[in-house]
Each structure stands twice: as structure tokens, then as C-alpha cells.
Amino acid sequence: LWPSNEVAHPFHLRPAMKFCARIVYIKTISPGTSIGYGRHFIAERETRIATISVGYADGYIRAYACGAVEIRGKRAAIAGRICMDQCMIDLGAHPWVQRWDEACIFGPNPQDNTAQTLADIAGTIPYEITCGIHKRVPRVFINEYR
């Protein structure tokens, strides 16, 4: 990662970190149903809501609530406020998402958010995003060179 957009980028860096969480629950809600603290999200149509197992205690801060995650190659918006241990995702009417699917919060692939995407949302730098992931989040290290 580059430390910020303010420094020169004289060569290409390939992001190596991916931050993901699993979908632990899915339910369908009716128009007018609210989701999250303060009823911040109110469904305008019948929609499917997924709960993912990550929240601000893990380093996925509330500032990201206007963002989205990637699930099976498609983007899904955050629904409501990010909670301490979880957050909800608006799946719309799409049946393509199932419980235990992986939601990519940021990653190295072009369709993913990046640490820079989240830094832009939060008004900070990518290093703060990666360093802010709490130690309770499991790490998997893969030694893979291409």
C-alpha cells in the first residue's frame, strides 16, 4: 500500500491484504421496516438483509456505513449503522447470496474495495485502515509469490 495519495507513486504496488467476514444471517424485510441503531435504514421496498460478523470492535468503523462490500463478485450496500460486532447489508431481492458466503470488506482484486477506498470514506490514510483491524480478527498468512 502507498501511505497516502499525497506521495508519489513511482512504481506499481500490488495489494496483498484481504479483509473479509461471513454472512451469519439473512432475512427478508417489508417496506417501512427499519434496520440498525436509530432506525438509520428504512426499507423502501421488500428486500433481503444479510448480517455479517464484523463491526467497529473489529476495526470496521461506523464511518464506513455509507460504503459497500463485495459478495460473490457483486456489490451490496451497508444497511444502517455499523454495530459493535456486526453490520447489515442490503441484498435487494437477489437470491444469489447465502448464509456463510464471504463478504469482502476490502481486498486486492479490482472489483473489491481497497484500503484506500475505506480511507477515502473515513477521511484518513490506508495505513490507519489496515492497522485499525483489531487483534481479535483472525489472520491467515499465505506465502504466495507470482
C-alpha positions in Angstrom: 0.0 0.0 0.0 1.0 3.5 -0.6 0.9 5.5 2.7 -1.4 8.1 1.2 -2.4 9.8 -2.1 -0.2 12.7 -1.3 3.0 10.8 -2.0 4.4 10.0 -5.5 3.6 6.5 -6.8 6.7 5.9 -8.9 6.1 2.1 -9.4 3.2 -0.3 -9.2 2.3 -1.9 -5.9 0.1 -5.0 -5.7 -2.2 -5.0 -2.6 -1.7 -8.2 -0.6 -4.3 -7.9 2.2 -7.9 -9.0 2.2 -10.3 -8.4 5.0 -13.5 -10.5 4.9 -16.4 -11.6 7.1 -19.0 -14.3 6.8 -22.7 -13.8 6.4 -24.3 -15.3 9.5 -28.0 -14.5 9.0 -30.3 -13.4 6.1 -33.9 -12.3 6.4 -36.5 -10.6 4.2 -38.0 -7.4 5.4 -41.0 -5.4 4.2 -41.2 -1.8 3.1 -41.0 0.6 6.0 -39.0 -1.8 8.2 -36.0 -0.2 9.9 -32.6 -1.7 10.5 -29.9 -0.8 12.9 -29.3 1.8 15.7 -31.5 4.8 15.5 -33.6 3.3 12.6 -31.0 4.8 10.3 -32.0 2.5 7.4 -35.7 2.1 6.4 -36.5 -0.2 3.6 -38.2 1.4 0.6 -39.1 -1.9 -0.9 -39.2 -5.6 0.1 -35.5 -6.5 0.5 -33.2 -9.2 1.8 -30.9 -8.1 4.6 -27.7 -10.0 5.4 -25.9 -9.8 8.8 -22.1 -10.1 8.6 -19.9 -10.9 11.5 -17.8 -7.7 11.7 -18.3 -4.4 13.4 -16.5 -1.4 14.9 -14.9 -3.6 17.6 -13.1 -5.4 14.8 -11.9 -2.2 13.1 -14.8 -1.8 10.7 -15.7 1.6 11.9 -19.1 3.4 11.8 -17.7 5.9 9.2 -17.9 3.1 6.6 -21.7 2.9 6.8 -22.1 4.7 3.5 -20.0 2.0 1.8 -20.5 -1.4 0.4 -19.0 -4.9 0.5 -18.4 -7.4 -2.3 -20.2 -10.8 -2.2 -19.8 -13.3 -5.0 -18.4 -10.6 -7.3 -21.3 -8.2 -6.7 -21.5 -5.1 -4.5 -24.0 -4.8 -1.7 -24.5 -1.6 0.3 -24.3 -1.3 4.1 -27.8 -1.1 5.6 -28.0 1.2 8.7 -25.2 1.8 11.1 -22.3 -0.5 11.8 -22.7 -2.2 15.2 -20.0 -3.3 17.6 -19.8 -6.9 16.4 -21.9 -6.9 13.2 -23.4 -4.9 10.4 -26.2 -5.4 7.9 -26.0 -5.5 4.2 -28.9 -4.7 1.8 -29.0 -7.5 -0.7 -32.1 -6.3 -2.5 -34.1 -9.1 -4.0 -31.1 -11.0 -5.1 -31.2 -14.8 -4.3 -27.6 -15.3 -5.2 -26.3 -14.7 -1.6 -26.5 -17.5 1.0 -25.6 -17.8 4.7 -21.9 -18.4 5.2 -20.9 -16.6 2.0 -17.9 -14.4 2.3 -18.3 -10.6 2.3 -15.1 -8.9 1.2 -14.7 -5.6 3.1 -11.5 -4.8 1.2 -9.1 -6.7 -0.9 -6.6 -6.8 -3.7 -8.9 -7.5 -6.6 -10.1 -4.7 -8.9 -13.8 -5.3 -8.0 -13.1 -5.1 -4.3 -13.0 -2.0 -2.1 -9.4 -1.3 -1.2 -7.9 0.0 2.0 -7.6 3.3 0.0 -11.4 3.2 -0.7 -12.1 2.9 3.0 -9.5 5.6 3.8 -11.3 8.0 1.4 -14.7 7.3 3.1 -13.2 7.9 6.5 -11.0 10.8 5.6 -7.8 9.1 6.6 -4.9 7.1 5.1 -4.8 3.4 4.1 -2.2 2.6 6.9 -4.8 3.6 9.5 -7.3 1.3 8.0 -5.0 -1.8 8.0 -3.5 -1.0 11.4 -7.0 -0.5 12.9 -8.1 -4.1 12.4 -8.4 -5.4 15.9 -6.2 -8.3 17.1 -9.4 -10.4 17.8 -9.8 -10.7 14.0 -8.2 -14.0 12.9 -5.3 -13.7 10.5 -4.3 -16.2 7.8 -0.9 -15.7 6.2 -0.3 -17.1 2.8 3.2 -17.2 1.4 2.4 -16.9 -2.3 4.6 -15.3 -4.9 3.5 -14.8 -8.5 
